[in-house]
Structure formats: structure tokens, C-alpha cells
Amino acid sequence: MRVVAYFTAVMARAGAQWRARDVEVDEAANLEDLTDQLRGVAVGDQPVLALIEHEDEWFALVRVDGEDDPRLFVSDLAAASRSSYGPLLATAADVDSDDDLDDDADEDEDGDEESNDDEAEPKVAAWAGETDLMEDLGVSGRTLRKLVEENADDPGAVLGEVGEVVGFVELLDALR
């Protein structure tokens, strides 16, 4: 029987650099506890990111900026909800993340959506939360969704791509 591992890391921005911080993510009983821990390692009001990865299945990003509410994204909420992190990540389902989702719909020349009779069921996204939580750091919501769709079975690859754009990939690789 193969044991599937969890990986967690916390990255805090300090000026133009990112620093790894020692935070026991798995000891947080809920999102409020994790938010308090993340704020405790922040440099001023700069962003702090908690990365949680369940090998070959899903990942989550939790972002805290100063005293703002935490922001979450989970690549596969159903799978994450079955894990020990489920209670911590459950609020991602409550986020109405319709940022540029409507841009993906096919429209005819009159602006009406075209129907495709070949598709019996609409595609349901497994992800939940705020797809645009990294937008100001260079990763648009559309890009994050595309990375998740293209790498559904490799959450580490998505985190690596995000880390490359945002600037913490070397730290992330060193922590693995």
C-alpha cells in the first residue's frame, strides 16, 4: 500500500524577497488558527502564503495580507475535504469566484451563448476559492485555473509554476 504524503510550506514576503517560515500548518484547528499563525510570521502587511499539497491529488493556497481576511484556493475541494485539512479549507466553498469565468463561454455573433448538443453534462470544476488570489503577484485567475486543469494529477507542478512566477520556486524546491 502506497502512503500518500502531505507537504506544507509557509512563505512570507519581505520586500522583494520571499522567506520560508517555520509554521506548523497541520496543528491549526481551523482557518482562524492558521490565519493567526500566518500573521505572526508576516513582515508588516506583506503577503504570507501557506502551501498545502497532497501528493498526486490536490493543493491549497492560503494567503494572508495584514489584517485582511484570509483568501483561499483549493485545486480539488472534494478531495481536500476528505483529508485532515478538510475543516481548515472548507470555507473555500463559500467563495463566489466568478472572476472572468464568463469570458470562457462561446458566444455567437449576436452575443448569445451557443449550445453544444454533443455535451450532455456541463464540465464541473473541482477547484474552489479565489482563483485571483495571486493576481497582484503575477498569476492571473485564468492562468491558475489553466495550470490546475492541465496538471490535475501533479499539484507539485502547479505550485512550482506559481512559485516560478511569484519568485519563491528556489525556496520551495529547497524545502521539498
Number of C-alpha atoms within 10 A of each C-alpha: 3 4 6 9 9 14 15 19 20 23 24 24 21 15 9 6 11 20 17 19 16 12 18 12 22 15 10 17 13 17 18 13 13 22 23 14 17 27 22 13 18 21 16 14 14 14 20 28 25 23 19 24 23 20 16 16 17 26 28 27 24 25 25 25 21 17 11 11 11 20 21 25 27 27 27 19 24 16 16 24 15 10 14 11 20 15 15 21 23 19 17 20 17 10 14 10 16 13 13 12 11 8 10 8 11 12 12 10 7 6 8 10 11 11 10 9 7 6 8 7 7 7 7 6 12 15 23 23 25 22 26 23 20 21 14 9 13 13 18 16 20 17 15 22 18 13 19 24 15 12 16 19 14 18 23 22 16 23 23 16 17 20 17 13 14 17 17 21 17 12 15 21 10 8 11 9
